[in-house]
Amino acid sequence: MPRIRWSGLPPALRDHLFERLRQRKITAEDLYQLKAWRESNPNAPDGLWYKDFGSFKICGDGQYPKTFLLAGQAAKGQKL
């Protein structure tokens, strides 16, 4: 099974993710949670997925992370 890609993202996608981080006011503590999860080298399921960190969610499609959501926002796809 392929892994979620964190480097070499298309520039528009990378810019979108950074913009969502700013807009959603993701904290440094939140980013440490994300970093720890990234370092686990998670599998990339086929189709839509999301990982709920409690205070925010990261959503993706296949190998690519696509956006960040606030805790109360509904996510689509397979929960990781």
N, C-alpha and C positions, 0 to 999 in steps of 0.2 A: 504494500500500500504506500502511495507517495506521502510525503511529509508536507506540512504547511510551509509555504515559502515566506521568508522574512527579508531576504535580501534580493537584489536585482529586480525589484518590483517596477512595473512601468511608472514613469515619472508622474503621470496624472493620478494614478492610484495612490502612490506614495504621498503626493501633495494633499489628496483628499483625506487620507488617514490622519495626517498631521493637523489639517484644518478641523476635523471632527474632534481630535484630542483637545484642541483649544476651545471649541464651541461647547463641548460637553464638560469642560472643566475637570478633566481627568487629573487626579492628584499624583504627586510623586509616589505616595504609598500604593496607589492603584497601579502605577507603572512598575513598581517592584513585583507586584503579584503577576502582572503580565510577563515580565522578564523571567521570573521563575518558571512559569508555564512554557514560555518559548524555549527555554533551555532544556525542557523535557523532550523536545523534538517531537511534538504531537503529530499523529497521523492526520492526513487530509482525506476526509470521506468524500465520496462522490456527491455532488450537489451542494445544497445550502446547509450550513452548520452555524452554531454559535456556542460560545463559552461564556457562562454567567459567573462573574466575579463578585456578585453581591451589589457593589456600588456602581457597576457598569457592565456592559456586555460587549464582546467583540464578535462580529458576524463575518462569515466568509462564504465563499463558493468554491468548492474544490480546493486547490492548492493556495488560493489567494485569500488573505484577509481583506474584507471589503469596507467595513465601517465600524464605528463605535456607537453604541446606544446607551442611554441612561438606564438606570435600574428599573424604572417603571415602564419602559418601552417594550413592546412585544417584539420578539425575535421569531424568525422563521427558520425551519430546517431542523436538523438533528442536533440535539443538545450533546455537547462533549463534556 
